[in-house]
Amino acid sequence: MIIATPYASGFDHFHIADEMQFKFDWCYRMLQETIQDLPTFGVGHSLGSVVHLLIGSRYAVQRCGNVLMAFNSKVFHQSLDEIAKSTG
């Protein structure tokens, strides 16, 4: 069973994390009898990965694990240069 929680992209990552967790909790409660013995994993790509990390840090969620993915079209040292520029 997959529970997908759509969200609007933005820079208020804490708000997005809160909204996603609220949606997931609501859906989980509605399906609880059906999915009670199934393992729960968080899966996110890019911003979704950040949001799942925030959820795990802010809430006492019971997860078997998280799958965190990101896509970057630059080679490693170019990525580090971009990160250094953005952090000052």
C-alpha positions in Angstrom: 0.0 0.0 0.0 1.3 3.4 -0.9 0.1 6.6 0.8 1.2 9.6 -1.3 1.0 13.0 0.3 1.2 15.8 -2.3 2.4 19.2 -1.3 3.1 22.6 -2.8 6.8 23.3 -3.3 8.2 26.2 -1.4 10.8 27.4 1.0 8.9 27.0 4.3 10.1 23.4 4.8 8.8 23.2 8.3 5.3 24.1 7.1 5.5 21.5 4.3 6.7 18.9 6.8 3.8 19.7 9.1 1.3 19.6 6.3 2.6 16.3 4.9 2.6 14.6 8.3 -1.0 15.8 9.0 -2.1 14.4 5.7 -0.3 11.1 6.2 -1.7 10.7 9.8 -5.3 11.4 8.6 -5.0 8.9 5.8 -3.3 6.3 8.1 -6.1 6.6 10.6 -8.7 6.1 7.9 -7.0 2.9 6.7 -5.7 1.7 10.0 -7.7 -1.6 10.0 -6.5 -2.4 6.5 -2.8 -1.6 7.0 -2.1 -2.2 10.6 0.5 -4.9 10.1 2.3 -3.3 7.1 5.7 -1.7 7.6 6.0 2.0 7.1 8.8 3.7 5.1 9.2 7.3 4.2 10.3 7.9 0.6 11.4 11.3 -0.8 13.3 12.8 -3.6 15.0 16.2 -3.4 12.7 18.4 -1.3 10.8 15.3 -0.3 14.0 14.0 1.3 14.4 17.2 3.3 10.8 17.0 4.4 11.1 13.4 5.5 14.2 14.3 7.6 12.3 17.1 9.2 9.3 14.9 9.9 11.6 12.3 11.6 13.2 15.1 13.7 10.0 16.8 14.7 7.5 14.0 15.3 7.6 10.6 17.1 6.9 8.7 13.8 7.2 4.9 13.7 9.1 4.2 10.5 11.0 1.1 9.5 13.3 3.5 7.6 13.5 6.2 5.0 14.5 6.1 1.4 16.1 9.5 0.6 16.9 10.3 -3.1 18.2 13.3 -4.9 19.1 14.1 -8.5 22.0 16.3 -9.3 23.3 16.8 -12.9 26.6 18.3 -11.8 29.8 16.4 -10.9 30.7 16.3 -7.2 33.2 19.1 -7.0 30.9 21.5 -8.9 28.1 20.7 -6.5 30.4 21.6 -3.5 31.4 24.9 -5.2 27.7 25.8 -5.6 27.0 24.9 -1.9 29.9 27.0 -0.8 28.7 30.0 -2.8 25.2 29.7 -1.4 26.3 29.5 2.3 28.8 32.4 2.1 
